[in-house]
Amino acid sequence: MTETLQTATRPARLRTDVFVTLGGKGLSLLFGLAIVVLIARELGPTRQGVFAVAFSLTVILIHLGGLGLTTANPYFSAREPESRAQIVTNSLWLAVALGVVLVAIGAGLKLVAPSTVSGIGWTPLLIALAGVPAALAALLLQSILLGEGRMVAYNGVDVAQFAFALVALAVGFWVFDFRVTGALALTTASRAGTALAYLAVLRHRPGWLDLGLVRRMLAYGFRAYVAIVVSFLVIRLDLLLVNGYAGSRQAGLYSVASAIADGMFVLPAVVGINLFPRVARSGQSQETAEVFRSVAVLYALVCAVTIPLAEPAVHLFFGDAFTGAAGLYYWLLPGIYSLGMLTLLSNHLAGRGYPIEAVVFWTFALVLNIGLNLALLPGRGAWVAALTSSICYSLLLLMHMWLFAREAGGYDSMRPRLREVARFVRVALSRG
């Protein structure tokens, strides 16, 4: 009886934060998809591909420059609340310094390997890169709110940023006849505004850099950083490879399929985000196992529902020019499910300090992903990149399940129980 009660109340304790985050991510997703639809319809497949490649390059650079602080910030904020003001200060100093380096790397990439940003001129590229320091600052400051458990502020600023970007882009396209350069300029301005908003919400006045705290946080975040960077490259590098080998049009189609896939990650990502600080405090695996078992079933149902809906949705929202994006989404779907469940386990491992095996797994997946794409993508379509992603994510999920089973006492800890799933949903939807 006691075990049953504890099983029921754990989702209840998670419920409020999960629902707040789910609502915030849901709104951000809707605004984000509306932005993708707006840009795709106004620019067309080729120019959409150019915009997507420039934007994706900045996102990759931002995650490269995080140095594990996006994991260390909430971890130390949760465990050392007295250090939060200094964590804010360190985040701002590091965002500026690292941001300048990342801008230089992005510009250098065009000089050294111009095929990776094929079709993008210097002006739109530099405009996109100018937003990197602000975007990095926003990411680091938002992660502090996660450690503080301030999920309303964590999600509220994010939703406001997407809403602002949507309205501004609509005005830019319909009133000022914006094209790729104008859209990238608005994106850069939106990133700067988001960083300022998070700073205002945190209510901490910046001071001087604390090198001692920086060293401790980097020491914790190093393993997570390697895994985060490698995992992000596995997810995002495909678009650059498709652009380089198959052209901007195929990249535009792949970017739309990827945008739909991003929307599918909301449910497991929301649950994983809220598990992370709890695991950091308790170090226990039981709650993660309970949540994993239920989400495995619910997320499979969500993925299955999208199968008959994806193609008509692409036609409805993006138009006939993006018909091929639905087929790419179907190639991605097994990987979408695997990556979603992997997100839960990755957040658990981050709360446990990130074992070295997880870093090795992600590195193996990155090498495999690049190798398969380099061998098979030339002369073929973007479906090769989608299939490669599904293969890599599925293997990664299996390897992380092995890692978690070793900690949790075996694979049975992850085997779904239908009664437990029903109870999980009932508790999550109850008012009490």
N, C-alpha and C positions, 0 to 999 in steps of 0.2 A: 504493500500500500504506500509506504513512504517513497519507494523508488518510482512508482507511478506518479505520485504527486510532484516529485522533483522533476521528472521528465516533462510534465505538463507545464510547470511554472518556469522552466528555463526559457521556452519560447515566449512565455508571457513577459518575462523581463526584457527580452530582446524586442518584443513587439513594438513598443513605442518608438524606439530609435529606428527600427527597420521601416516602419510605416512612414515616419517623417522623411527618412532618406529615400524610400521608394517613391513617395510623392514628389520630392525634389528632383530625383533622377528622372522620374517619369515626365515632369514638366520640361526639364532640360532636354530630354530625349525628343519630345514633341517639337520644341523650338529648334533643336538641332536638325531634326529631319526636315522641318520647314525651311531652314536655311539651306540645306543641301538641295532640296527641291527647287527653291528660288534660284540659287546659283546655277544649277544644272539647266533649268529652263531658259534662263537669261543668257548663259554663255554657250550652251550646246556642248556635245561630248568632247570635242577637241580642246576648247578653252577651259572647260570644266576639268579636263585632265591636267592642263597647265596649272590651274589654281590648286588642284588637289596635291600635285607633286610639290609645289612651293610650300604649301601649308604643312604637308606631311614632313618635309625636310625640317621645318622649324620645330615640329613636335618631337621628332627624333632627337634633335639637338638639345631640346629642353630636358628630355629624360636622360640623355647622356650627361648633362651638367648637374643632375640632382645629387650625385655622389652618395646616394643612400640616405640623404637627409629627409626625403619624403616618408621614409620608414622610421628613421631615428627621431624625427620631430615628434610624432604622436607617441612613440615609445617612451621617450624621456619626459614628455609633457604629462603622460599618464602616471609615470613612476616617480617623477621629481617635480611636483607642481610649483615648488618654490623657484624653479629655474625658468619658468615660462617666459618672463619678460626678457631674459637674456637670450632665450631661444629665438624670440622674435627679432631681436637686434642682430644676432648672428645670421639669421636667414636673409635679412635685407643686405647686409654687407656681402655675403657670399653670392647672392643673386646678381648683384651689380658686377662683381669681379668675374664670376664665372660666365655671366651673360656676355661680357665683352669678348672673352676668349671664344665662346661658342659662335658669336657673330663672325669672328675671323675665320673659324673653321668652316662655316657655311660658305663664306666668300671664297676661301681657298679651294673648296670642293669644285666650284665652277671652273676655277683655273686649272686644277689638276685632272679632274674627271668630268668634263662638261657633258658627257653623254648621260650622266645620272640626273641632270636637270635640263635635259634637252627641251628646247622650245621656250625656255624662260630667260628673258632678257635681264640685264643687270639692274635696271630700275625696279621692276616688280620683285626681284630677288632681294635686293637690299631693303626695300620697304617691308617685306615679310620678315627678314632677319632682325630688323630694328625692334620688333616686338618680343624678341626672345628674352631679354633680361626681365622685362615686366611679367611675362608669362611664367618664368621660373620663380620669381618672387611670389606671384599669386599661388602657385602650386605649393610652395614651402609654407606660406602663411596659412593656407587652407588646411594643411596637414596638422598644424598645431591645434586648430579647432577640433579635429577628430580626437586628439589626445585629451582635450578638455571635456569631451562629451557634449559639446555645444552643436548638436546636429541641426538645429533650426538655422543658426547662422552659417554653418558649414554648407548647407544646401541653398539657403536663401540668396546668398550673393551669387552663387553659380546660376541659379534660375534667372536672376535679374540680368546677369551678363548675357545670357543667351537671348532673352527677350529684347534687350537693347540692340544687340547685334542684328536680330531679325528685322526690327523696325528700321534701323539705320541702313541696312542693305536694301530693303524695299524702297526707301526714299532715294537712295543712291542710284539704283537701277531705273526706277520709274520716273524720277524727276531730273536727275543729272546725267542719265545715260552712262552709268559706270560700266567698266569692263574689268578685266583681271586686275589691273593695277589699283583701281579704285576699291575693289572688294578686299584686296590685301591690305590697303591702307586703313580701311574701317576695322578690319580684324586686329591690326596692330593697336589702334586706338582703344578698342574694346579690351584688349589685354592689359593695357596701362590702367584703365579705369577699374578693372577687376582687382588689380594689386592694391590700389589705393583704398578700395572698399573693404578688402580683408584687413588692411592695416587699421582702418577706422574701427572696425568691429572688434578687433583684438584689444584696442584701447591701451596699448603699451607705447611709451615714447622711446624711440630708438636711442641707443647709447653707443658704447665702444665695443669692438669685437672681443670676445672672451676666447682666447686660443686654447685654453685648457679644456673648456667645455666642447669646443669644436673637435679637438682631438678625441675626446671620449665618444662623441657622437659618431664621428667618422669610423672609429674602431668598431663600434657596434654595427654601423650601417654598411660596412664594406662588403660582407657576403651578400646581404640583401641587395646592395647596389649592383653587383655583378649579375645577380639573377634577374633583377628588374630591368637592367639595360639589355641583357641578352633576350629576355622574354619580350621586351618591347620591340627589339629588332626583328624577332621572329614574326611578330604580329604586323609590323609596319613596313619592313624592308621589301615585301612583295610588290608594293605599289611602285617603288622606284625601279625594281627589276622589270616589271611589266612595261613601264614607260620607256626604259632603255632598250628592251628587246622587241616590244610589240607596238610602240608608238603611243602618242597622246590619246588617241581615240579609245584604244583598249584600256589605257589607264583610267580614262573617264568612266567607262563601264565598270571596271573593277572597283573604283572608288565608291560608286553607288551601291554595289553589292556589299562592300565593306561597311558602308554607313548603315545599311540594314542590319548587318551582323553586329555592329556596335550596339544597336538598340536591343538586340537579343541578350546582351550581357548584363542588362540592368538588374534583373532579379538576383542572380548569384553574386554579382558585384556588390549590391547593396547589403546582402547578408554577410558577405565576407568582410566588408569594410567595418561593420559593426561587431563582428567577432574579434577582429584584430586587437583592439585595446583590452578586451576582456581576457583574451589569452595572455596578453602581455602582463596583466595583473595576476592571473591565477596560475598560468603555466599548465593547465589541465587540458586533456584531450576529449573528455566525455561529452561536453557540450557541442564541440565541433562534430563529433561522430553522430550525435543525435540530429543535428541540423543537416549534415551531409546526406543521411539516409532519406530524409523527407524531401529535400530539395532535388535529389537525384530523380525521383519520380515526377515531381511537379514540373521540373524544368524539361524533362523529356516530353511531357504532354504539351508544354508551350511550344517547343520546337516542332512537334508533329503538327500542331494546328497551323503553323505558318506554311506548310507545304502547299496546300491548295490556294493560299492567299497571296503568296509572293509574286507570282506572275501578273495577276490582275492589278495588284497594288503598284507594281512598277509602271504598268501601262497608264494607270489612273494618275499617279503623282508625277511621274517623270516624262511620260509621253513615249511615242513609238520609237524615237531615236535611241532610247535606252533599253530596248527589248532584250538585248543580250545579257543585261545585268541579272535578270531572274535566273538564267541558267548558271551563271557564276555563283549565285547565292546557294543553289542546290548543291554544287560541288563543295561549298564551304560548310554546309549544315552539320556534317559529322564533327568537323573541327569546332564549330560554334558550341555544340553541346559539350565536347571534351574540354574546351577552354573555359567554359562557364563553371564546370565542376572543379576544374583545376584552380580557378580563382579562389574558391573556398579553402582548398588545402594550402594554397600559397599564402593566404592571409594568416592561417593558423601557424604555418612554419615561420612567417615573419615575426609573429608574437613570441615564438620560441627561440628567436635569435638567428634563424635561418641556417640549417645544417649545410655543410659543404657539399653533401651529395646533391642537394637541390640545385646548387650552382653548376655542378657537373652535368646534371640532366639538361638544364636549359642550354648550356654551351654545346652539348651534343646535338640538341634539336636545331640550334642556329646553324651549325656546320652542315647538318643534313638538309635543312631547308635551302640554304644557299647552293649546296652541291646539286640537289635535284633540280632547282630552277635553272642553274647555269647549264646543266646537261640537257634538260628537256624543253625549256621555254623557247629558245631560238627557233624560229620558223613555225611556231604553234601559237595558239591563242592564250588569253589570260586564264583559261580554265586549268592550265597546268599549275599555275601559281595557287589557285584555289584548292586543287587536289593535293598539292604538296603541303599546304597549310593544314588540311584535315589529317593527313598522315602524321605530321609532326605533333600536332596537338593531341591526337589520340595516343601516341606513344608516350608523350609527356604525362598525360593523365594516368596511364598505367604505372609509370615509374613513381609518380607521387603517391599513388594509392599504396604501392609497396612500402614507401617510406613511412606513410602515416600508419599503415597496418602494423609495422614494427613497433611503433610507439604506443598504439592503442590496444595491442594485444591480439592482433590477427585481422584477417579480412572480414570476419563475421561482424566486426564493429561497423562496417560500411554497408552491410546487406540491408536493403529496404524492408521495413515491416509495414504492411498496408494499414494495419490498425493504428500504428504510430503516425503514419502520414495523415490519416483522417483526424487523429487527435491533434496533430500539429496545426492543421488547417483550422480546426474548431477553436483551439486556443488563440490562434492568431487573429481570428475574426470575431472573437467574443468581446464583449464590452468590459468585462471585469479585469 
